[in-house]
Amino acid sequence: MEAFGIIGLSFGVMGFIFGISCLNKVEKLTKKLKEKGILEEDYKEL
């Protein structure tokens, strides 16, 4: 039964790292779209 805890913890950590990575990519995309004029400069994410 301890194996399920280890597996759950590892998937949780991988999910957290993936989420942080995706957040960084969205920030870069938003910045690039603002520079190109596709998004307004005062655009705020939720």
Secondary structure, DSSP 8 states (H G I E B T S, - for coil): -HHHHHHHHHHHHHHHHHHHHHHHHHHHHHHHHHHHTSS-TT----
